[in-house]
Amino acid sequence: MYTNILRIQVGIVKCSTYAKVTMHPCLIQPENTKRKICPVNGLMPRLGDKWTIHVVAMLHEHKRLRFSELKNGIEGVSQKMLTVTLRALERDGLVDRHVFPEVPPRVEYELTELGRGLLPAMYSLMDWLQMTWPTIQEKRIYFDVKHK
């Protein structure tokens, strides 16, 4: 049984046990029916992709950053993938893009209020990942050996 700790900058605000958590109504499947597509399906892949969490974390930490600052601050991200990630976050309303009429043009990115609202859930997920990572690694090794 794992404890889920939700953090905000001022400290711990909520603590719950996974065994007591019920399924989100979006995911409940009535008996003898097919599972329906949940309205958030289009957003979940965005939040779980390789670069989104890093971009959101950097923008939270630094408030506003230029493209080059983001690219230089995230190890392994290509210019193309950072562009794709930022455009998707902007489209979903999680990031604002500010263009300044200068030569050369200056563009900065920052989290919107909606994007900042993602932070508590992101911290909670990261806490769970850190707490369970050794077990997940063990399970992966066991699976790989068993399925060779």
C-alpha positions as CSV (number, residue, x, y, z in Angstrom):
1,M,0.0,0.0,0.0
2,Y,1.4,3.4,-1.0
3,T,0.8,6.8,0.4
4,N,0.1,9.5,-2.1
5,I,1.5,12.9,-0.9
6,L,0.3,16.0,-2.8
7,R,2.8,18.8,-2.4
8,I,2.5,22.5,-3.0
9,Q,5.4,24.9,-2.4
10,V,4.2,25.6,1.1
11,G,4.2,22.0,2.1
12,I,2.1,18.9,2.3
13,V,-1.6,19.6,1.7
14,K,-3.2,16.2,1.3
15,C,-2.4,12.6,2.1
16,S,-4.4,9.6,0.9
17,T,-3.9,5.9,0.6
18,Y,-4.3,4.3,-2.9
19,A,-6.4,1.5,-1.5
20,K,-9.1,4.0,-0.6
21,V,-9.1,5.8,-4.0
22,T,-12.1,5.1,-6.2
23,M,-12.1,5.0,-10.0
24,H,-12.6,8.4,-11.7
25,P,-16.2,8.6,-13.1
26,C,-14.8,9.0,-16.6
27,L,-13.3,5.5,-16.4
28,I,-16.2,3.6,-14.8
29,Q,-17.6,1.0,-17.2
30,P,-21.2,0.0,-16.6
31,E,-21.8,-3.8,-16.7
32,N,-22.3,-5.3,-20.2
33,T,-21.1,-2.2,-22.0
34,K,-18.0,-1.3,-24.0
35,R,-15.6,1.2,-22.4
36,K,-16.3,4.6,-23.8
37,I,-13.6,7.0,-24.9
38,C,-12.9,9.4,-22.1
39,P,-12.9,13.1,-23.1
40,V,-9.4,13.5,-21.6
41,N,-7.9,10.8,-24.0
42,G,-6.6,13.5,-26.3
43,L,-4.7,15.2,-23.4
44,M,-3.3,12.2,-21.5
45,P,-0.7,11.3,-24.2
46,R,0.5,14.9,-24.1
47,L,1.0,14.9,-20.4
48,G,2.8,11.6,-20.4
49,D,5.2,12.2,-23.3
50,K,8.9,12.3,-22.9
51,W,9.4,16.1,-22.8
52,T,6.2,17.7,-21.4
53,I,7.1,17.2,-17.7
54,H,10.6,18.6,-18.2
55,V,9.2,21.7,-20.0
56,V,6.5,22.3,-17.4
57,A,9.0,21.9,-14.5
58,M,11.5,24.3,-16.1
59,L,8.8,26.9,-16.8
60,H,7.6,26.6,-13.2
61,E,11.1,27.0,-11.8
62,H,12.1,29.9,-14.0
63,K,8.7,31.5,-14.7
64,R,9.6,32.7,-18.3
65,L,12.2,31.2,-20.6
66,R,13.3,31.6,-24.2
67,F,13.3,28.7,-26.5
68,S,17.1,28.4,-26.4
69,E,17.1,28.4,-22.5
70,L,14.6,25.5,-22.6
71,K,16.6,23.6,-25.2
72,N,19.9,24.1,-23.3
73,G,18.2,23.1,-20.0
74,I,16.7,19.8,-21.1
75,E,19.3,17.1,-21.9
76,G,18.6,15.2,-25.1
77,V,15.7,17.3,-26.4
78,S,15.9,18.2,-30.1
79,Q,14.9,21.5,-31.5
80,K,12.1,19.7,-33.4
81,M,10.7,17.9,-30.4
82,L,10.9,21.0,-28.2
83,T,9.0,22.9,-30.8
84,V,6.3,20.2,-31.1
85,T,6.0,20.0,-27.3
86,L,5.7,23.8,-26.9
87,R,3.1,24.1,-29.6
88,A,1.0,21.3,-28.2
89,L,1.2,22.8,-24.7
90,E,0.2,26.2,-26.1
91,R,-2.7,24.7,-28.1
92,D,-3.9,23.0,-24.9
93,G,-3.7,26.3,-23.0
94,L,-1.0,25.2,-20.6
95,V,1.7,27.5,-22.0
96,D,1.7,31.1,-23.3
97,R,4.0,32.2,-26.1
98,H,5.1,35.8,-26.0
99,V,6.6,37.3,-29.1
100,F,8.5,40.6,-28.8
101,P,8.8,42.8,-31.9
102,E,12.6,43.1,-31.8
103,V,15.4,42.3,-34.3
104,P,16.1,39.5,-34.0
105,P,12.7,38.5,-32.7
106,R,12.5,37.4,-29.1
107,V,10.1,34.7,-28.0
108,E,9.5,33.6,-24.4
109,Y,7.3,30.9,-22.9
110,E,5.5,30.7,-19.5
111,L,3.0,28.6,-17.8
112,T,-0.6,29.8,-17.9
113,E,-2.8,29.5,-14.8
114,L,-4.2,26.3,-16.3
115,G,-0.6,25.0,-16.7
116,R,0.2,25.9,-13.1
117,G,-2.8,24.0,-12.0
118,L,-1.1,20.8,-13.4
119,L,1.8,21.1,-10.9
120,P,0.2,19.5,-7.9
121,A,-0.8,16.4,-9.9
122,M,2.6,16.3,-11.5
123,Y,4.3,16.4,-8.1
124,S,2.1,13.7,-6.8
125,L,2.9,11.5,-9.8
126,M,6.6,12.2,-9.4
127,D,6.4,11.2,-5.7
128,W,4.7,7.9,-6.6
129,L,7.3,7.2,-9.3
130,Q,10.2,7.9,-7.0
131,M,8.6,5.7,-4.3
132,T,7.8,2.8,-6.6
133,W,10.7,3.0,-9.0
134,P,12.9,0.2,-7.4
135,T,9.9,-2.1,-7.4
136,I,9.1,-1.3,-11.1
137,Q,12.7,-2.0,-12.0
138,E,12.6,-5.3,-10.2
139,K,9.4,-6.2,-12.0
140,R,10.9,-5.3,-15.4
141,I,13.9,-7.5,-14.8
142,Y,11.7,-10.4,-13.7
143,F,9.5,-10.0,-16.7
144,D,12.4,-9.8,-19.1
145,V,14.1,-12.9,-17.7
146,K,10.8,-14.8,-17.7
147,H,10.0,-13.9,-21.3
148,K,13.4,-14.6,-22.9
